[in-house]
Amino acid sequence: MSDRETRAPRLITGQVVTGQVFTGEVATGEVRPYEAYGPGPYEAYVPGPYEERHPGPYGERGPHIYEEPPARPYGERARGGHTHSVRPPWVRPSRCRRLVRLLTLLLCVLFLTGLGTYGWADFRLDRSVDLGGTGRPSQGKGTTYLIVGSDSRDGLSEETRKALHAGGGGGGRTDSMMLLHTGAHGTTMVSLPRDSWVTLPSYLDPDTGKRYPAAKNKLNAAYSLGGPRLLVRTVELNTGLRVDHYAEIGFAGFVGVVDAVGGVRMCVDRDIRDPKSGLNLKKGCHNLNGSQALAFVRQRHQEAQGDLGRSRNQRKFLSALAHQAATPGTALDPFRTWPALNAALDTLVVDKDMELPTLVSLFQAMRSVSGGSGKQLSVPVSDTDVRTSKGTAVRWDAAKARQLFTELRNDRPVGVEKKG
């Protein structure tokens, strides 16, 4: 037996032969028993047609395999304990497809965010005003809102009250009242001076349980004596309009909303300095922050028309605020939208039937007024005030006021001359 024959290693069928060391898989070649020694552990290897002879670990030439093993289906286990898989090559998505995926993801995020915001706002909305009851005017055409700015100090610290010249107490009065009517002929915003001399309907004092008969008083007294419910009944009694929805916001909410939207630009035609409200403005245009805006809509002592002048400023400012809040720079900026919405909901009070889409419609109607597609006016008043036991009050021009409210109730174009 030659040295090569005695050193011939045992061939493990199904493994790669490199020289005379056997590893991996056999691609070609043929294994035959070394019959000269009979069946046993020694076998001879007969090279296949695609093999070359190279020196093995003992200095002799052994087979070297150049062919790769045949491909197997993905997941099939090969002999020798190795697994081979054939995977399709990765192809980078086209730019159009990537853009579609990105837009789809963005829309999903916006939808979920909007849905969450809607649920959060709907849960926080204070629907505590009940407009139901008997003896109310019949339903008119279009939709009529009563918008109230109260002097509620809820949410204000003592230090903030002093800074805002808001005084003490817990509120209980109104600083502004407006009727907003929307219908086929656009939007009309009508200021109701707080010192208007009107008839208060009979009401029950919730604190004492005592019933009071109908009597003359200032419009602002209705809110002080009976809250939003008595105020709505008083407005309906004196205008003949049915109030469909009610919305009220306090001092803290008003200031917070103005600050959150980045201020509101207003122009004044003269220097204004009012120690009582704290307003101090030079003639020209200014970007009013929350505290300045509150002083602007509250001051009346520097107005030639007193309460009527204040009502005019309030209409002008509210429409400008609605316009500012709806600009893309504000509406599409979550760092402004969220704080503004949160500040508004802190002190916003609405009627039981108010839904968020209705509230949005109210906001859009206010914005339309600032855009020139609506009308702003004050209820027509007499040239002379009335002196009463409650102090000087504003007397409405009965004929013109009746004409205005009839036009609104029937949703006809307003033809009353603007005044104040």
C-alpha positions as CSV (number, residue, x, y, z in Angstrom):
1,M,0.0,0.0,0.0
2,S,1.4,3.4,-1.0
3,D,1.8,6.3,1.3
4,R,-1.0,8.1,-0.5
5,E,-3.3,5.2,-0.2
6,T,-2.6,4.9,3.6
7,R,-3.1,8.6,4.1
8,A,-6.3,8.8,2.1
9,P,-8.8,10.4,4.4
10,R,-12.3,9.1,4.8
11,L,-14.7,10.8,2.4
12,I,-17.9,12.1,4.0
13,T,-20.3,12.0,1.1
14,G,-22.0,15.4,0.5
15,Q,-19.1,17.6,1.7
16,V,-16.7,19.8,-0.2
17,V,-13.3,18.5,-0.8
18,T,-10.5,21.1,-0.7
19,G,-7.2,19.3,-1.3
20,Q,-7.4,16.3,0.9
21,V,-9.4,18.1,3.7
22,F,-13.1,17.6,3.4
23,T,-15.4,20.5,4.2
24,G,-18.7,22.0,2.8
25,E,-20.6,20.4,0.0
26,V,-19.5,18.3,-3.0
27,A,-20.6,20.0,-6.2
28,T,-19.2,17.4,-8.7
29,G,-17.0,14.5,-8.7
30,E,-17.6,10.9,-7.9
31,V,-16.9,8.8,-4.8
32,R,-16.1,5.1,-5.3
33,P,-15.1,2.6,-2.7
34,Y,-11.4,1.7,-2.5
35,E,-12.1,-1.9,-3.3
36,A,-8.6,-3.0,-2.9
37,Y,-8.9,-2.9,0.8
38,G,-12.5,-4.0,0.9
39,P,-15.3,-2.0,2.4
40,G,-14.1,0.1,5.2
41,P,-13.4,3.7,6.2
42,Y,-11.0,4.4,3.3
43,E,-12.4,5.5,0.0
44,A,-10.9,6.9,-3.1
45,Y,-12.0,10.1,-4.8
46,V,-12.3,10.3,-8.5
47,P,-12.2,13.9,-9.8
48,G,-15.1,15.2,-11.8
49,P,-14.8,17.0,-15.1
50,Y,-14.6,20.5,-13.6
51,E,-12.0,20.0,-10.9
52,E,-8.3,20.8,-10.8
53,R,-5.6,19.3,-8.7
54,H,-4.0,21.5,-6.1
55,P,-1.6,20.7,-3.3
56,G,-3.4,19.5,-0.2
57,P,-2.3,19.7,3.4
58,Y,0.3,16.8,2.8
59,G,2.0,18.5,-0.1
60,E,0.1,16.4,-2.7
61,R,-2.4,17.5,-5.2
62,G,-6.0,17.1,-4.3
63,P,-9.3,18.1,-5.9
64,H,-10.5,21.7,-5.7
65,I,-14.1,22.4,-6.5
66,Y,-15.0,25.5,-8.6
67,E,-18.7,24.8,-9.2
68,E,-21.3,26.2,-6.8
69,P,-23.9,23.9,-5.4
70,P,-27.3,24.0,-7.1
71,A,-29.9,26.4,-5.7
72,R,-32.5,25.0,-3.3
73,P,-35.9,26.4,-2.5
74,Y,-36.1,29.0,0.3
75,G,-36.2,27.3,3.7
76,E,-35.1,23.9,2.5
77,R,-32.3,22.5,4.7
78,A,-29.3,21.2,2.9
79,R,-27.2,18.2,3.8
80,G,-24.4,19.1,6.2
81,G,-26.7,21.3,8.4
82,H,-26.6,24.5,6.3
83,T,-29.6,26.5,5.1
84,H,-29.7,28.4,1.9
85,S,-32.4,30.9,0.8
86,V,-33.1,32.8,-2.4
87,R,-34.6,36.2,-1.7
88,P,-35.7,38.7,-4.3
89,P,-33.4,41.7,-4.6
90,W,-34.5,44.9,-2.8
91,V,-35.8,47.6,-5.1
92,R,-35.9,51.2,-3.9
93,P,-39.5,52.6,-4.2
94,S,-39.9,55.3,-6.7
95,R,-40.1,59.0,-5.7
96,C,-43.8,59.1,-6.5
97,R,-44.6,56.1,-4.4
98,R,-42.6,57.5,-1.4
99,L,-44.5,60.8,-1.7
100,V,-47.8,59.0,-1.7
101,R,-46.8,57.0,1.4
102,L,-45.7,60.2,3.2
103,L,-48.9,62.0,2.3
104,T,-51.0,59.0,3.5
105,L,-49.1,58.9,6.8
106,L,-49.6,62.7,7.2
107,L,-53.3,62.5,6.5
108,C,-53.7,59.7,9.1
109,V,-51.8,61.7,11.7
110,L,-53.9,64.8,11.0
111,F,-57.1,62.8,11.1
112,L,-56.3,61.2,14.5
113,T,-55.1,64.5,15.9
114,G,-58.2,66.3,14.7
115,L,-60.4,63.6,16.1
116,G,-58.6,63.7,19.5
117,T,-58.9,67.5,19.6
118,Y,-62.6,67.4,18.7
119,G,-63.3,65.0,21.5
120,W,-61.2,66.9,24.0
121,A,-62.9,70.3,23.2
122,D,-66.3,68.7,23.2
123,F,-65.7,67.3,26.6
124,R,-64.4,70.6,28.1
125,L,-67.2,72.8,26.6
126,D,-69.3,74.2,29.4
127,R,-73.0,73.8,28.2
128,S,-74.6,75.2,31.4
129,V,-77.1,77.7,29.9
130,D,-80.6,76.5,29.4
131,L,-82.6,78.5,26.8
132,G,-85.8,76.6,27.2
133,G,-89.0,77.9,28.7
134,T,-92.4,79.2,27.8
135,G,-93.4,82.6,26.5
136,R,-90.4,82.9,24.1
137,P,-90.7,84.5,20.6
138,S,-91.5,82.2,17.7
139,Q,-88.6,80.8,15.7
140,G,-87.4,83.2,13.0
141,K,-85.5,82.7,9.8
142,G,-81.7,82.3,9.9
143,T,-79.7,81.9,13.1
144,T,-79.3,84.4,15.9
145,Y,-76.6,84.2,18.5
146,L,-76.2,86.3,21.7
147,I,-72.5,86.9,22.4
148,V,-71.6,88.2,25.8
149,G,-68.3,89.3,27.3
150,S,-68.6,89.0,31.1
151,D,-66.4,90.6,33.7
152,S,-66.0,87.3,35.4
153,R,-62.6,87.2,37.3
154,D,-62.6,83.4,37.4
155,G,-59.1,82.1,36.7
156,L,-57.4,85.5,37.6
157,S,-55.0,85.8,40.6
158,E,-55.2,88.9,42.7
159,E,-52.0,90.2,41.2
160,T,-53.4,89.7,37.7
161,R,-56.6,91.5,38.5
162,K,-54.6,94.5,39.6
163,A,-52.5,94.4,36.5
164,L,-55.6,94.2,34.3
165,H,-57.4,96.9,36.3
166,A,-60.2,94.3,36.8
167,G,-60.9,95.2,40.3
168,G,-62.2,92.7,42.9
169,G,-65.2,90.5,43.2
170,G,-66.3,87.4,41.3
171,G,-68.0,89.0,38.4
172,G,-71.8,89.0,37.8
173,R,-71.9,91.8,35.2
174,T,-71.5,92.0,31.4
175,D,-69.1,94.3,29.6
176,S,-70.4,93.7,26.1
177,M,-73.5,92.2,24.5
178,M,-74.0,91.6,20.8
179,L,-76.5,89.9,18.6
180,L,-75.0,88.1,15.6
181,H,-77.5,87.1,12.9
182,T,-76.6,84.8,10.0
183,G,-78.9,84.0,7.1
184,A,-79.5,84.3,3.3
185,H,-78.3,87.9,3.2
186,G,-75.0,87.5,5.1
187,T,-74.1,88.4,8.6
188,T,-75.2,91.3,10.8
189,M,-73.5,92.1,14.1
190,V,-75.6,94.4,16.4
191,S,-74.3,95.9,19.6
192,L,-76.6,96.2,22.6
193,P,-75.3,98.9,24.9
194,R,-75.1,97.6,28.4
195,D,-76.8,100.8,29.7
196,S,-79.8,100.3,27.5
197,W,-83.1,101.2,29.3
198,V,-85.2,98.1,28.8
199,T,-88.0,96.0,30.5
200,L,-86.8,93.0,32.6
201,P,-89.4,90.2,32.6
202,S,-90.7,88.7,35.8
203,Y,-88.1,86.4,37.3
204,L,-87.4,84.3,40.4
205,D,-84.3,85.2,42.5
206,P,-82.4,81.9,42.7
207,D,-80.8,82.9,46.0
208,T,-83.9,83.9,47.9
209,G,-86.6,82.2,46.0
210,K,-88.5,85.5,45.8
211,R,-90.3,86.3,42.5
212,Y,-90.0,89.9,41.2
213,P,-92.5,91.4,38.7
214,A,-91.5,92.8,35.3
215,A,-89.8,96.2,35.7
216,K,-87.7,98.8,33.9
217,N,-83.9,98.6,34.4
218,K,-80.6,98.7,32.6
219,L,-79.9,95.7,30.3
220,N,-76.7,94.9,32.3
221,A,-78.9,94.4,35.4
222,A,-80.5,91.4,33.8
223,Y,-77.3,89.4,34.0
224,S,-76.5,90.7,37.5
225,L,-79.9,89.7,38.8
226,G,-80.6,86.4,37.0
227,G,-77.5,85.4,35.1
228,P,-77.5,84.3,31.4
229,R,-81.0,82.9,31.5
230,L,-82.6,86.2,32.5
231,L,-80.4,88.1,30.1
232,V,-81.6,86.0,27.2
233,R,-85.2,86.4,28.2
234,T,-84.7,90.2,28.5
235,V,-83.2,90.4,25.0
236,E,-85.9,88.3,23.5
237,L,-88.7,90.4,25.2
238,N,-87.3,93.7,24.0
239,T,-86.2,92.7,20.5
240,G,-88.8,90.1,19.5
241,L,-86.0,87.9,18.3
242,R,-85.6,84.3,19.4
243,V,-82.0,83.7,20.6
244,D,-80.9,80.3,19.1
245,H,-77.6,80.1,20.8
246,Y,-75.7,81.8,23.6
247,A,-71.9,82.2,24.0
248,E,-70.1,84.0,26.9
249,I,-66.4,84.5,27.6
250,G,-64.7,85.9,30.7
251,F,-61.7,88.2,31.3
252,A,-59.2,85.4,31.6
253,G,-60.3,83.6,28.5
254,F,-60.3,86.8,26.5
255,V,-56.8,87.8,27.5
256,G,-55.5,84.3,27.0
257,V,-56.9,84.0,23.4
258,V,-55.5,87.4,22.4
259,D,-52.0,86.5,23.7
260,A,-52.1,83.0,22.2
261,V,-52.8,84.4,18.6
262,G,-49.9,86.8,18.9
263,G,-51.9,90.0,19.5
264,V,-54.4,91.9,17.4
265,R,-53.6,94.9,15.2
266,M,-55.8,97.9,15.9
267,C,-55.6,101.5,14.8
268,V,-56.8,104.6,16.8
269,D,-57.3,108.1,15.5
270,R,-56.1,109.8,18.6
271,D,-54.1,109.4,21.8
272,I,-56.0,107.4,24.4
273,R,-55.2,107.4,28.1
274,D,-57.7,106.0,30.5
275,P,-56.6,105.4,34.1
276,K,-59.7,103.3,35.0
277,S,-59.1,100.7,32.3
278,G,-55.3,101.1,32.2
279,L,-55.3,101.9,28.4
280,N,-52.5,104.1,27.2
281,L,-52.2,104.3,23.4
282,K,-50.7,106.8,21.0
283,K,-52.4,107.8,17.8
284,G,-51.7,105.2,15.1
285,C,-51.7,101.4,14.7
286,H,-50.6,99.0,17.5
287,N,-50.4,95.2,18.0
288,L,-52.4,94.9,21.2
289,N,-51.6,92.1,23.6
290,G,-54.1,90.5,25.9
291,S,-54.1,93.1,28.7
292,Q,-54.1,96.1,26.2
293,A,-57.0,94.5,24.3
294,L,-59.0,94.1,27.4
295,A,-58.5,97.7,28.4
296,F,-59.4,98.8,24.8
297,V,-62.8,97.0,24.7
298,R,-63.6,98.1,28.3
299,Q,-62.8,101.8,28.3
300,R,-65.6,104.3,27.6
301,H,-64.7,107.4,29.5
302,Q,-62.4,108.6,26.7
303,E,-65.1,108.0,24.1
304,A,-67.2,110.9,23.0
305,Q,-70.3,108.7,22.8
306,G,-69.6,106.9,26.0
307,D,-71.1,103.4,26.0
308,L,-71.9,103.6,22.3
309,G,-68.3,104.4,21.5
310,R,-67.2,101.4,23.6
311,S,-69.7,99.2,21.7
312,R,-68.2,100.3,18.5
313,N,-64.7,99.4,19.7
314,Q,-65.9,96.0,20.8
315,R,-67.4,95.1,17.5
316,K,-64.3,96.3,15.7
317,F,-62.0,94.4,17.9
318,L,-63.9,91.1,18.0
319,S,-64.1,90.9,14.2
320,A,-60.3,91.7,14.0
321,L,-59.6,89.0,16.5
322,A,-61.6,86.4,14.6
323,H,-59.8,87.4,11.4
324,Q,-56.4,87.1,13.1
325,A,-57.2,83.7,14.6
326,A,-58.2,82.4,11.1
327,T,-55.0,83.5,9.3
328,P,-52.8,80.6,8.1
329,G,-49.9,81.8,10.4
330,T,-52.2,81.2,13.4
331,A,-54.7,78.5,12.4
332,L,-51.9,76.1,11.1
333,D,-49.5,76.7,14.0
334,P,-50.2,74.3,16.8
335,F,-48.2,76.4,19.2
336,R,-50.8,79.1,18.8
337,T,-53.9,77.2,18.1
338,W,-53.7,74.9,21.1
339,P,-53.1,77.7,23.7
340,A,-55.8,79.8,22.1
341,L,-58.3,77.0,22.2
342,N,-57.4,76.1,25.7
343,A,-57.7,79.7,27.0
344,A,-61.1,80.1,25.3
345,L,-62.4,76.9,26.8
346,D,-61.3,77.9,30.3
347,T,-64.0,80.5,30.6
348,L,-66.3,79.9,27.7
349,V,-70.0,79.2,28.6
350,V,-72.6,78.2,26.0
351,D,-76.1,76.9,25.8
352,K,-77.1,73.2,26.2
353,D,-77.7,72.8,22.4
354,M,-74.4,74.3,21.3
355,E,-72.3,71.8,19.3
356,L,-68.8,72.4,18.1
357,P,-69.7,72.7,14.4
358,T,-72.2,75.4,15.5
359,L,-69.5,77.2,17.5
360,V,-67.2,77.1,14.5
361,S,-70.1,78.6,12.4
362,L,-70.3,81.4,14.9
363,F,-66.6,82.0,14.7
364,Q,-66.7,82.1,10.8
365,A,-69.6,84.5,10.9
366,M,-67.6,86.9,13.1
367,R,-64.7,86.6,10.7
368,S,-66.9,87.4,7.7
369,V,-67.8,90.7,9.3
370,S,-64.2,91.7,9.5
371,G,-63.8,90.6,5.9
372,G,-66.4,93.1,4.6
373,S,-69.1,90.6,3.8
374,G,-71.2,91.5,6.8
375,K,-72.6,94.6,8.6
376,Q,-71.7,96.1,12.0
377,L,-74.0,98.5,13.7
378,S,-75.5,99.4,17.1
379,V,-79.1,99.2,17.9
380,P,-80.6,102.6,16.9
381,V,-80.8,104.9,19.9
382,S,-82.5,108.2,20.8
383,D,-80.5,111.4,20.7
384,T,-81.2,112.0,24.3
385,D,-80.4,109.7,27.3
386,V,-82.9,109.0,30.0
387,R,-82.3,109.8,33.6
388,T,-83.5,107.1,36.0
389,S,-83.2,106.0,39.6
390,K,-80.5,103.6,38.3
391,G,-78.5,106.5,36.7
392,T,-78.3,107.7,33.2
393,A,-79.4,105.1,30.6
394,V,-79.5,104.8,26.9
395,R,-82.9,105.0,25.2
396,W,-83.5,103.1,22.0
397,D,-85.2,104.7,19.0
398,A,-88.4,102.7,19.2
399,A,-89.4,102.9,15.5
400,K,-85.9,102.2,14.0
401,A,-85.1,99.5,16.5
402,R,-88.4,97.8,15.7
403,Q,-87.6,98.0,12.0
404,L,-84.1,96.5,12.5
405,F,-85.3,93.6,14.6
406,T,-88.2,92.8,12.2
407,E,-85.7,92.6,9.3
408,L,-83.5,90.3,11.3
409,R,-86.3,88.1,12.4
410,N,-87.6,87.7,8.8
411,D,-84.0,87.4,7.5
412,R,-84.3,90.4,5.2
413,P,-81.5,92.8,4.2
414,V,-80.9,95.3,6.9
415,G,-81.9,98.8,5.8
416,V,-81.5,100.7,9.1
417,E,-78.9,103.4,8.9
418,K,-75.7,102.6,10.8
419,K,-75.1,104.7,13.9
420,G,-72.6,104.3,16.6
